[in-house]
Amino acid sequence: MSNHKLIRVIIRDTQKVLFDGEVDRISSFNEVGRFDVYPMHANFISIINQEIALYKNNEKIKELIIEQAIMKVKQDIAHIFLGIETLFVDENSTIPSDE
């Protein structure tokens, strides 16, 4: 039985939960570059891109190729929200007006 600390990860898109489990490392990319999140990581929020890789016992257990997502880490729980680009109005689109 292992007694090392884990981080809970919940990955969801606009429709459903894609992953809910415990891992010992999350690896992804943001505007600065590749980064990893381990248990007891500082609380933070970041826009992430390219991929999300989840590791447990030094083995990759899940990998998602993504365009963009938001990651929120607080007290050993990481929430990752996919599909955020569909939640915002495209800056080039026009909103119909009442005529």
N, C-alpha and C positions, 0 to 999 in steps of 0.2 A: 504494500500500500504506500502510495506516495504522499508526502506531507508538504510538498512545495505548493506555493500559492498559485492560483490560476486567475485569469480574467474572464468574465462572462462577456460574450459577444452576441449581440442581437442585430442581424442584418435584415432590413425590410425594404421592399419597394412600395410603390403606391397601392399595390393590391394585397400583398401578403408578407408573412415572415419567411425569409429564405434560409436563415440559419439562426439557431438559438442554442448555444452551448458554451462550454468552457475550453479555453486554450491557454497556452503559456506564452504565446507571442502573436502579434498582428503585424504584418508588414505591408506597407503601401507607399504611395508617392503623394507629395503635395508640391506647392510652388518652390520650395527649397530643394527638394529631391527626395530620395528614398529615406524612409524612417521606419522605426520599429516601436511598438508599444508593448511593454511588459507589465506584469502585475506591479502595483504600487506606483504606476506612472503618474506624473503630475496631471491634474485636471486640465483639459484643453478641448477646443473645438477647431476643426480644420476642414477645409475643402480638399478632398482627395481625388486622385485620378489614376488612370492606367490599370491598376489592379489592386486587389485585396487578397493577401495570402494569409491563411490561418495555420498555425503550427501547434502541435501538441506532442510532447515527448520527442522533440527535435525532428518530427516528421510533418510534412505539409499535409494537412487533412482536407483543406478546401482552398480553391483559387477561383476568383471571379475577375474577369476582364471587365472593366467599367470605363465609362466616359467621364463621369463626374459623380461625386457623392459627398455627403457631409458626415464626418465622424465626430462624435461627442464622447469623451472619456471622462468619467467621474467615479471615484471610489471603486475602482476595479470592475466597472461595468462600461462597456463600449457599445454605443448605439451607432449604427451606420445606416444612413438613409439614402437609398438609390432612387434614381428617376427624378431627381430634383429639377432637372431641366424642363420637365413637363409641367412643373408646378408654377413656373414663371411665364409671364407674357413675353414673347420675343420682342426685343427692342425695335425690330424692323417691321413688326406687324402693326396694323391699324385696328383700332377699336371702333366698331360701328357706332355712329351717333344717331340719335333720334332726329329725323328730318321731317 
